Amino acid sequence: MPITNQQVAGRAFLREMYDDAYFPDHVVDRAEAILLRLCARIESEAPSDLEGLYALTRAATEEFNQLEGEFVAAGSEIETVAREWICDEFCFVASAYGFTEADAEQLTAGRDW
């Protein structure tokens, strides 16, 4: 499903990670795909409240938890700076879909990174 939200469609997700050689592009590609799937789910499921949004972001956070092993296998990890960049992207997504009051910690609750 193509993304219809113009803010999201024009977003270069995880640009800082792509610009840092410490993070392998092929793994960052997978991370970007998680964020795009999250956006597609928000568009298709249209959560009406924060709890609905948090359910979708929890699923995406779990995908990031599973991706950590791929970063490690590639000689990298989701470390402090990357955590902040990823959390910023979750906040951007929430805001782009009108959830400006979303709590940053709740958006990535359950993260292992």
C-alpha positions in Angstrom: 0.0 0.0 0.0 1.5 3.3 -1.0 1.8 6.0 1.7 -0.7 8.8 1.1 0.4 11.2 3.9 2.6 13.7 2.1 4.7 14.5 5.1 5.6 10.9 5.4 5.9 10.2 1.7 8.5 12.9 1.4 10.5 11.9 4.5 14.0 10.5 4.3 13.8 8.3 7.4 16.9 7.5 9.4 19.1 9.9 7.3 21.6 10.2 10.2 22.1 6.4 10.3 22.6 6.3 6.6 25.2 9.1 6.8 27.1 7.2 9.6 29.3 4.4 8.3 29.0 2.6 11.7 25.4 1.6 10.6 25.4 -0.8 7.6 23.0 0.5 5.0 21.5 -2.9 4.4 20.4 -3.1 8.0 19.2 0.5 8.1 17.2 -0.3 5.0 15.3 -2.9 7.1 14.8 -0.3 9.9 13.4 2.2 7.4 11.1 -0.6 6.1 9.8 -1.1 9.7 8.9 2.6 9.9 7.2 2.6 6.5 5.2 -0.5 7.5 4.1 1.4 10.6 2.9 4.3 8.5 1.0 1.9 6.2 -0.7 0.3 9.1 -1.6 3.7 10.6 -3.2 4.6 7.3 -5.0 1.3 6.8 -6.2 0.8 10.4 -6.7 4.5 11.2 -6.4 4.4 15.0 -8.8 6.8 16.6 -6.9 7.3 19.8 -3.5 7.1 21.4 -4.1 3.5 22.7 -4.7 2.4 19.1 -1.6 4.2 17.9 0.5 2.7 20.8 -0.7 -0.8 19.8 0.8 -0.2 16.3 4.0 1.3 17.6 4.5 -1.5 20.0 4.5 -3.9 17.1 7.0 -1.8 15.2 9.1 -1.5 18.4 9.2 -5.3 18.6 10.4 -5.5 15.0 13.2 -3.1 16.0 14.0 -5.4 18.9 14.4 -8.3 16.5 16.5 -6.2 14.2 19.1 -5.5 16.9 20.7 -8.9 16.3 21.2 -8.0 12.6 23.0 -4.8 13.6 25.2 -6.8 16.0 25.9 -9.4 13.3 27.0 -6.6 11.0 29.4 -5.2 13.6 27.1 -2.4 14.8 24.3 -1.9 17.3 21.4 0.3 18.2 23.4 2.4 20.6 22.5 5.6 22.4 22.6 8.0 19.5 20.7 5.6 17.2 18.1 5.0 19.9 17.4 8.8 19.9 17.3 9.0 16.1 14.8 6.0 15.9 12.7 7.5 18.7 12.6 10.8 16.9 11.3 9.0 13.8 8.5 7.4 15.9 7.6 10.9 17.2 7.6 12.3 13.7 5.3 9.5 12.5 2.9 10.1 15.4 2.8 13.9 14.7 2.4 13.4 10.9 -0.7 11.4 11.6 -2.2 14.0 14.0 -1.1 12.4 17.3 0.8 15.4 18.5 0.2 14.6 22.1 1.7 11.1 21.9 4.2 10.3 24.6 7.7 9.6 23.2 8.3 6.8 25.8 5.0 5.2 25.1 5.7 5.2 21.4 8.6 2.8 21.9 7.6 1.1 25.1 9.0 -2.4 25.2 12.2 -1.5 23.4 15.3 -3.6 24.1 17.6 -1.0 22.5 
